[in-house]
């Protein structure tokens, strides 16, 4: 399967620990640059549908939802603290031509356009 890279409109030199919101192919995603690099993730907490771009904060590579305290590992999406109801979707991310891009991988059995 081939990853298709989609520009987000977020500049690649963005501030560290600032959560950005973007819409990619109709999905709301969050983007953040940490000391480890850029991360992309579903912008909605799996517990209470709070947007991390509005109600989130970081502690290293831990993403915290300030609505109810759920915590996630940005690298894997793994739940670190309840009341999260499942892992966070994480996406591949890269910087190219001065902006952040996320990778879209088609589901198994589907051909890339």
C-alpha positions, 0 to 999 in steps of 0.5 A: 500500500502506498502512502499518499501525502496531503498538505495540511496548511500548517507551516513546518516551522511552527512553535513547539508544543502548540496544537494546530487544527487542520481538516484533511479530506473531511477529517479534523486532525490535530498537529503538534511539534514537540522536541521529538518532531511533528505528530498528527492525530485525530483531533477529538478525544475518544471519551467526550468528543472534545477537540484537542486543538481547543482543550488539549495540552502537552507534557512531552509526548503525552497529549492531555484532554482538559475536558475530563483528563484522558491522556494519550501517547502521541507516538502510538495513540495508546491510552495512558489515563482513563476515561478515554474509550479507546486509542487515539488515531495517529497518522504519519507526518512529515515536513515538505516544502515548508509545510506539514503533510499527513500520510493517508494509507488506503485500507487493505484491499483498496487501491490508491487513487 
